[in-house]
Amino acid sequence: MQKGAIISAFCELHGTNLESIFGRIKKVGKYL
């Protein structure tokens, strides 16, 4: 549920940079 909230928050702040955001999430996911 936290990931969904974080993703939605990023979408609201950076709706035009979804690709870069998901790329960052994937990188962070490796550490998690």
C-alpha positions as a Python dict, from the first residue, in 0.01 Angstrom:
ca = {
    (1, 'M'): (0, 0, 0),
    (2, 'Q'): (292, 236, 71),
    (3, 'K'): (429, 190, -281),
    (4, 'G'): (92, 284, -431),
    (5, 'A'): (73, 597, -218),
    (6, 'I'): (429, 695, -309),
    (7, 'I'): (366, 634, -679),
    (8, 'S'): (44, 838, -674),
    (9, 'A'): (224, 1119, -489),
    (10, 'F'): (501, 1124, -751),
    (11, 'C'): (240, 1119, -1029),
    (12, 'E'): (77, 1427, -880),
    (13, 'L'): (409, 1610, -843),
    (14, 'H'): (575, 1494, -1166),
    (15, 'G'): (297, 1373, -1394),
    (16, 'T'): (512, 1435, -1702),
    (17, 'N'): (813, 1233, -1585),
    (18, 'L'): (651, 898, -1508),
    (19, 'E'): (922, 702, -1688),
    (20, 'S'): (1206, 855, -1489),
    (21, 'I'): (1006, 816, -1169),
    (22, 'F'): (941, 447, -1226),
    (23, 'G'): (1310, 407, -1308),
    (24, 'R'): (1398, 558, -971),
    (25, 'I'): (1141, 337, -796),
    (26, 'K'): (1297, 30, -956),
    (27, 'K'): (1643, 139, -839),
    (28, 'V'): (1513, 201, -487),
    (29, 'G'): (1330, -133, -497),
    (30, 'K'): (1664, -310, -538),
    (31, 'Y'): (1778, -168, -203),
    (32, 'L'): (1445, -258, -40),
}
